[in-house]
Amino acid sequence: MRIGLVIVVAATTSAAAAPRPGHIVRVERALHRQAGNPRFCAIPTLGEQIGYCFGTPPAIGDPIEIVDTNHYIGRVRATQVDAFRTCKGAGNIWQVQLEADGELATDVDPREVVGLIDVPLDTRRAHLMNVEHPPPDVKSMEMGLGADTDGDGHIDVELVLSPCDLPSARGQCFEVWRDPDGASAQLLYREALAEGCF
Protein backbone atom coordinates (compact mmCIF):
# COMPACT_ATOMS: atom_id res chain seq x y z
CA MET A 1 0.00 0.00 0.00
CA ARG A 2 1.12 3.47 -0.52
CA ILE A 3 0.47 4.81 2.95
CA GLY A 4 3.49 6.86 3.79
CA LEU A 5 4.75 7.50 7.28
CA VAL A 6 6.76 10.65 7.88
CA ILE A 7 9.52 9.97 10.37
CA VAL A 8 12.65 11.73 11.50
CA VAL A 9 15.82 9.71 11.08
CA ALA A 10 18.90 10.70 13.02
CA ALA A 11 21.90 9.48 11.05
CA THR A 12 24.95 8.39 12.98
CA THR A 13 28.34 7.22 11.79
CA SER A 14 28.83 4.99 14.82
CA ALA A 15 27.25 4.20 18.15
CA ALA A 16 29.59 6.63 19.86
CA ALA A 17 29.27 9.47 17.38
CA ALA A 18 27.10 12.48 18.13
CA PRO A 19 23.87 12.51 16.09
CA ARG A 20 23.55 14.93 13.23
CA PRO A 21 20.36 16.93 12.68
CA GLY A 22 17.57 14.66 11.52
CA HIS A 23 15.95 14.83 8.12
CA ILE A 24 12.52 13.81 6.92
CA VAL A 25 12.18 10.75 4.77
CA ARG A 26 9.16 8.92 3.38
CA VAL A 27 8.84 5.30 4.34
CA GLU A 28 6.42 3.08 2.45
CA ARG A 29 4.39 0.83 4.68
CA ALA A 30 4.16 -2.67 3.22
CA LEU A 31 0.46 -3.26 3.75
CA HIS A 32 0.29 -5.05 0.40
CA ARG A 33 2.77 -7.64 1.59
CA GLN A 34 0.92 -10.92 1.81
CA ALA A 35 0.75 -12.39 5.28
CA GLY A 36 -0.36 -15.79 4.05
CA ASN A 37 -3.25 -17.01 1.92
CA PRO A 38 -5.72 -14.15 1.29
CA ARG A 39 -9.33 -15.28 1.65
CA PHE A 40 -12.81 -13.79 1.71
CA CYS A 41 -15.75 -14.60 3.98
CA ALA A 42 -19.28 -13.49 3.15
CA ILE A 43 -21.14 -12.37 6.28
CA PRO A 44 -24.88 -12.05 5.54
CA THR A 45 -25.80 -10.75 9.01
CA LEU A 46 -23.04 -9.66 11.36
CA GLY A 47 -25.31 -9.98 14.40
CA GLU A 48 -25.72 -13.72 13.79
CA GLN A 49 -21.93 -14.16 13.94
CA ILE A 50 -21.76 -16.60 11.04
CA GLY A 51 -19.55 -16.27 7.98
CA TYR A 52 -19.14 -18.31 4.80
CA CYS A 53 -15.47 -18.48 3.87
CA PHE A 54 -14.00 -19.45 0.48
CA GLY A 55 -10.87 -21.53 -0.05
CA THR A 56 -8.71 -22.98 2.69
CA PRO A 57 -10.70 -23.06 5.94
CA PRO A 58 -9.59 -20.80 8.76
CA ALA A 59 -8.21 -22.47 11.85
CA ILE A 60 -9.95 -22.10 15.18
CA GLY A 61 -8.84 -18.81 16.66
CA ASP A 62 -7.77 -17.26 13.36
CA PRO A 63 -8.46 -13.51 13.14
CA ILE A 64 -10.88 -12.26 10.48
CA GLU A 65 -10.99 -8.54 9.71
CA ILE A 66 -14.49 -7.19 8.95
CA VAL A 67 -15.22 -4.37 6.50
CA ASP A 68 -18.28 -2.93 4.81
CA THR A 69 -18.71 -0.42 2.00
CA ASN A 70 -17.93 2.48 4.31
CA HIS A 71 -15.20 1.45 6.73
CA TYR A 72 -13.41 -1.11 8.85
CA ILE A 73 -15.77 -2.67 11.38
CA GLY A 74 -13.47 -4.67 13.61
CA ARG A 75 -11.95 -8.07 14.22
CA VAL A 76 -13.59 -11.41 14.93
CA ARG A 77 -12.13 -14.87 15.41
CA ALA A 78 -13.21 -18.27 14.15
CA THR A 79 -14.62 -20.46 16.92
CA GLN A 80 -16.07 -23.32 14.84
CA VAL A 81 -15.54 -24.35 11.21
CA ASP A 82 -17.79 -26.75 9.27
CA ALA A 83 -18.14 -27.64 5.59
CA PHE A 84 -20.97 -25.70 3.98
CA ARG A 85 -23.99 -27.97 4.29
CA THR A 86 -24.94 -28.28 0.61
CA CYS A 87 -21.46 -28.87 -0.83
CA LYS A 88 -20.75 -32.41 -2.00
CA GLY A 89 -17.32 -34.01 -1.93
CA ALA A 90 -14.22 -31.95 -1.16
CA GLY A 91 -15.53 -28.60 -0.05
CA ASN A 92 -14.02 -25.15 -0.31
CA ILE A 93 -16.82 -23.13 1.24
CA TRP A 94 -16.93 -23.18 5.02
CA GLN A 95 -19.54 -22.14 7.54
CA VAL A 96 -17.64 -20.37 10.31
CA GLN A 97 -18.89 -19.37 13.73
CA LEU A 98 -17.50 -15.98 14.69
CA GLU A 99 -16.71 -14.30 18.00
CA ALA A 100 -15.86 -10.63 18.39
CA ASP A 101 -12.27 -9.84 19.34
CA GLY A 102 -12.74 -6.37 20.76
CA GLU A 103 -15.34 -3.76 19.89
CA LEU A 104 -17.16 -3.80 16.56
CA ALA A 105 -18.51 -0.71 14.85
CA THR A 106 -22.29 -0.40 15.07
CA ASP A 107 -22.89 1.76 11.99
CA VAL A 108 -22.70 -1.18 9.57
CA ASP A 109 -24.00 -1.27 6.00
CA PRO A 110 -26.12 -4.47 6.20
CA ARG A 111 -26.05 -4.97 2.44
CA GLU A 112 -22.34 -5.69 2.17
CA VAL A 113 -20.27 -7.08 5.03
CA VAL A 114 -17.17 -9.15 4.29
CA GLY A 115 -14.46 -10.78 6.34
CA LEU A 116 -10.84 -10.83 5.18
CA ILE A 117 -8.28 -13.43 6.24
CA ASP A 118 -4.53 -12.93 5.77
CA VAL A 119 -5.10 -9.55 4.12
CA PRO A 120 -3.01 -6.72 5.63
CA LEU A 121 -5.09 -3.55 5.87
CA ASP A 122 -5.25 -0.08 7.34
CA THR A 123 -7.99 -0.14 9.97
CA ARG A 124 -8.58 3.60 9.51
CA ARG A 125 -9.21 3.47 5.76
CA ALA A 126 -10.10 -0.03 4.58
CA HIS A 127 -13.52 -0.61 3.01
CA LEU A 128 -15.33 -2.59 0.32
CA MET A 129 -15.65 -1.39 -3.27
CA ASN A 130 -17.79 -2.40 -6.20
CA VAL A 131 -16.02 -4.61 -8.75
CA GLU A 132 -17.11 -2.90 -11.96
CA HIS A 133 -14.89 -4.82 -14.36
CA PRO A 134 -13.51 -8.36 -14.21
CA PRO A 135 -9.76 -8.86 -13.81
CA PRO A 136 -7.61 -9.73 -16.84
CA ASP A 137 -8.37 -13.08 -18.48
CA VAL A 138 -11.78 -13.34 -16.77
CA LYS A 139 -14.26 -13.34 -19.65
CA SER A 140 -17.44 -13.44 -17.62
CA MET A 141 -17.87 -12.36 -14.01
CA GLU A 142 -20.98 -13.47 -12.15
CA MET A 143 -20.07 -11.83 -8.85
CA GLY A 144 -17.21 -9.78 -7.48
CA LEU A 145 -16.19 -8.55 -4.04
CA GLY A 146 -13.35 -6.08 -3.75
CA ALA A 147 -11.52 -4.48 -0.83
CA ASP A 148 -9.65 -1.21 -0.84
CA THR A 149 -7.32 -2.01 2.02
CA ASP A 150 -5.61 1.38 2.33
CA GLY A 151 -8.24 3.92 1.26
CA ASP A 152 -6.46 5.00 -1.91
CA GLY A 153 -9.53 4.49 -4.10
CA HIS A 154 -8.66 1.30 -5.93
CA ILE A 155 -9.29 -2.37 -5.22
CA ASP A 156 -6.29 -4.12 -3.72
CA VAL A 157 -7.68 -7.64 -3.37
CA GLU A 158 -10.82 -9.14 -4.89
CA LEU A 159 -12.86 -12.31 -5.03
CA VAL A 160 -14.46 -13.16 -8.37
CA LEU A 161 -17.07 -15.82 -9.12
CA SER A 162 -17.20 -16.88 -12.77
CA PRO A 163 -18.07 -19.82 -15.05
CA CYS A 164 -15.40 -22.46 -14.56
CA ASP A 165 -12.92 -23.40 -17.29
CA LEU A 166 -10.73 -25.71 -15.23
CA PRO A 167 -10.31 -29.26 -16.61
CA SER A 168 -12.99 -31.70 -15.42
CA ALA A 169 -14.74 -28.92 -13.49
CA ARG A 170 -18.38 -28.06 -13.79
CA GLY A 171 -20.30 -25.00 -12.75
CA GLN A 172 -18.51 -22.09 -11.14
CA CYS A 173 -14.99 -21.14 -10.15
CA PHE A 174 -13.84 -18.53 -7.68
CA GLU A 175 -10.63 -16.60 -8.00
CA VAL A 176 -8.71 -14.30 -5.68
CA TRP A 177 -6.74 -11.48 -7.27
CA ARG A 178 -4.26 -9.01 -5.84
CA ASP A 179 -3.53 -5.60 -7.36
CA PRO A 180 -0.90 -3.65 -5.39
CA ASP A 181 -0.95 -0.50 -7.50
CA GLY A 182 -4.16 -0.50 -9.53
CA ALA A 183 -2.38 -1.52 -12.71
CA SER A 184 -0.77 -4.91 -12.13
CA ALA A 185 -3.45 -7.43 -11.19
CA GLN A 186 -2.07 -10.81 -10.14
CA LEU A 187 -4.06 -14.03 -9.90
CA LEU A 188 -3.31 -15.62 -6.53
CA TYR A 189 -5.40 -18.76 -6.99
CA ARG A 190 -8.39 -20.23 -8.79
CA GLU A 191 -10.56 -23.08 -7.51
CA ALA A 192 -13.67 -24.85 -8.73
CA LEU A 193 -16.58 -24.68 -6.32
CA ALA A 194 -17.54 -28.05 -4.94
CA GLU A 195 -20.66 -29.48 -6.57
CA GLY A 196 -23.95 -28.39 -5.05
CA CYS A 197 -22.64 -25.40 -3.12
CA PHE A 198 -25.10 -23.06 -4.84
C-alpha positions as CSV (number, residue, x, y, z in Angstrom):
1,M,0.0,0.0,0.0
2,R,1.1,3.5,-0.5
3,I,0.5,4.8,2.9
4,G,3.5,6.9,3.8
5,L,4.7,7.5,7.3
6,V,6.8,10.6,7.9
7,I,9.5,10.0,10.4
8,V,12.7,11.7,11.5
9,V,15.8,9.7,11.1
10,A,18.9,10.7,13.0
11,A,21.9,9.5,11.0
12,T,25.0,8.4,13.0
13,T,28.3,7.2,11.8
14,S,28.8,5.0,14.8
15,A,27.2,4.2,18.1
16,A,29.6,6.6,19.9
17,A,29.3,9.5,17.4
18,A,27.1,12.5,18.1
19,P,23.9,12.5,16.1
20,R,23.6,14.9,13.2
21,P,20.4,16.9,12.7
22,G,17.6,14.7,11.5
23,H,16.0,14.8,8.1
24,I,12.5,13.8,6.9
25,V,12.2,10.7,4.8
26,R,9.2,8.9,3.4
27,V,8.8,5.3,4.3
28,E,6.4,3.1,2.5
29,R,4.4,0.8,4.7
30,A,4.2,-2.7,3.2
31,L,0.5,-3.3,3.7
32,H,0.3,-5.1,0.4
33,R,2.8,-7.6,1.6
34,Q,0.9,-10.9,1.8
35,A,0.7,-12.4,5.3
36,G,-0.4,-15.8,4.0
37,N,-3.2,-17.0,1.9
38,P,-5.7,-14.1,1.3
39,R,-9.3,-15.3,1.6
40,F,-12.8,-13.8,1.7
41,C,-15.8,-14.6,4.0
42,A,-19.3,-13.5,3.1
43,I,-21.1,-12.4,6.3
44,P,-24.9,-12.0,5.5
45,T,-25.8,-10.8,9.0
46,L,-23.0,-9.7,11.4
47,G,-25.3,-10.0,14.4
48,E,-25.7,-13.7,13.8
49,Q,-21.9,-14.2,13.9
50,I,-21.8,-16.6,11.0
51,G,-19.6,-16.3,8.0
52,Y,-19.1,-18.3,4.8
53,C,-15.5,-18.5,3.9
54,F,-14.0,-19.4,0.5
55,G,-10.9,-21.5,-0.1
56,T,-8.7,-23.0,2.7
57,P,-10.7,-23.1,5.9
58,P,-9.6,-20.8,8.8
59,A,-8.2,-22.5,11.8
60,I,-10.0,-22.1,15.2
61,G,-8.8,-18.8,16.7
62,D,-7.8,-17.3,13.4
63,P,-8.5,-13.5,13.1
64,I,-10.9,-12.3,10.5
65,E,-11.0,-8.5,9.7
66,I,-14.5,-7.2,8.9
67,V,-15.2,-4.4,6.5
68,D,-18.3,-2.9,4.8
69,T,-18.7,-0.4,2.0
70,N,-17.9,2.5,4.3
71,H,-15.2,1.4,6.7
72,Y,-13.4,-1.1,8.8
73,I,-15.8,-2.7,11.4
74,G,-13.5,-4.7,13.6
75,R,-11.9,-8.1,14.2
76,V,-13.6,-11.4,14.9
77,R,-12.1,-14.9,15.4
78,A,-13.2,-18.3,14.1
79,T,-14.6,-20.5,16.9
80,Q,-16.1,-23.3,14.8
81,V,-15.5,-24.3,11.2
82,D,-17.8,-26.8,9.3
83,A,-18.1,-27.6,5.6
84,F,-21.0,-25.7,4.0
85,R,-24.0,-28.0,4.3
86,T,-24.9,-28.3,0.6
87,C,-21.5,-28.9,-0.8
88,K,-20.8,-32.4,-2.0
89,G,-17.3,-34.0,-1.9
90,A,-14.2,-31.9,-1.2
91,G,-15.5,-28.6,0.0
92,N,-14.0,-25.2,-0.3
93,I,-16.8,-23.1,1.2
94,W,-16.9,-23.2,5.0
95,Q,-19.5,-22.1,7.5
96,V,-17.6,-20.4,10.3
97,Q,-18.9,-19.4,13.7
98,L,-17.5,-16.0,14.7
99,E,-16.7,-14.3,18.0
100,A,-15.9,-10.6,18.4
101,D,-12.3,-9.8,19.3
102,G,-12.7,-6.4,20.8
103,E,-15.3,-3.8,19.9
104,L,-17.2,-3.8,16.6
105,A,-18.5,-0.7,14.8
106,T,-22.3,-0.4,15.1
107,D,-22.9,1.8,12.0
108,V,-22.7,-1.2,9.6
109,D,-24.0,-1.3,6.0
110,P,-26.1,-4.5,6.2
111,R,-26.0,-5.0,2.4
112,E,-22.3,-5.7,2.2
113,V,-20.3,-7.1,5.0
114,V,-17.2,-9.1,4.3
115,G,-14.5,-10.8,6.3
116,L,-10.8,-10.8,5.2
117,I,-8.3,-13.4,6.2
118,D,-4.5,-12.9,5.8
119,V,-5.1,-9.5,4.1
120,P,-3.0,-6.7,5.6
121,L,-5.1,-3.5,5.9
122,D,-5.3,-0.1,7.3
123,T,-8.0,-0.1,10.0
124,R,-8.6,3.6,9.5
125,R,-9.2,3.5,5.8
126,A,-10.1,0.0,4.6
127,H,-13.5,-0.6,3.0
128,L,-15.3,-2.6,0.3
129,M,-15.6,-1.4,-3.3
130,N,-17.8,-2.4,-6.2
131,V,-16.0,-4.6,-8.7
132,E,-17.1,-2.9,-12.0
133,H,-14.9,-4.8,-14.4
134,P,-13.5,-8.4,-14.2
135,P,-9.8,-8.9,-13.8
136,P,-7.6,-9.7,-16.8
137,D,-8.4,-13.1,-18.5
138,V,-11.8,-13.3,-16.8
139,K,-14.3,-13.3,-19.7
140,S,-17.4,-13.4,-17.6
141,M,-17.9,-12.4,-14.0
142,E,-21.0,-13.5,-12.2
143,M,-20.1,-11.8,-8.8
144,G,-17.2,-9.8,-7.5
145,L,-16.2,-8.5,-4.0
146,G,-13.3,-6.1,-3.7
147,A,-11.5,-4.5,-0.8
148,D,-9.6,-1.2,-0.8
149,T,-7.3,-2.0,2.0
150,D,-5.6,1.4,2.3
151,G,-8.2,3.9,1.3
152,D,-6.5,5.0,-1.9
153,G,-9.5,4.5,-4.1
154,H,-8.7,1.3,-5.9
155,I,-9.3,-2.4,-5.2
156,D,-6.3,-4.1,-3.7
157,V,-7.7,-7.6,-3.4
158,E,-10.8,-9.1,-4.9
159,L,-12.9,-12.3,-5.0
160,V,-14.5,-13.2,-8.4
161,L,-17.1,-15.8,-9.1
162,S,-17.2,-16.9,-12.8
163,P,-18.1,-19.8,-15.1
164,C,-15.4,-22.5,-14.6
165,D,-12.9,-23.4,-17.3
166,L,-10.7,-25.7,-15.2
167,P,-10.3,-29.3,-16.6
168,S,-13.0,-31.7,-15.4
169,A,-14.7,-28.9,-13.5
170,R,-18.4,-28.1,-13.8
171,G,-20.3,-25.0,-12.7
172,Q,-18.5,-22.1,-11.1
173,C,-15.0,-21.1,-10.2
174,F,-13.8,-18.5,-7.7
175,E,-10.6,-16.6,-8.0
176,V,-8.7,-14.3,-5.7
177,W,-6.7,-11.5,-7.3
178,R,-4.3,-9.0,-5.8
179,D,-3.5,-5.6,-7.4
180,P,-0.9,-3.7,-5.4
181,D,-0.9,-0.5,-7.5
182,G,-4.2,-0.5,-9.5
183,A,-2.4,-1.5,-12.7
184,S,-0.8,-4.9,-12.1
185,A,-3.4,-7.4,-11.2
186,Q,-2.1,-10.8,-10.1
187,L,-4.1,-14.0,-9.9
188,L,-3.3,-15.6,-6.5
189,Y,-5.4,-18.8,-7.0
190,R,-8.4,-20.2,-8.8
191,E,-10.6,-23.1,-7.5
192,A,-13.7,-24.9,-8.7
193,L,-16.6,-24.7,-6.3
194,A,-17.5,-28.0,-4.9
195,E,-20.7,-29.5,-6.6
196,G,-24.0,-28.4,-5.1
197,C,-22.6,-25.4,-3.1
198,F,-25.1,-23.1,-4.8
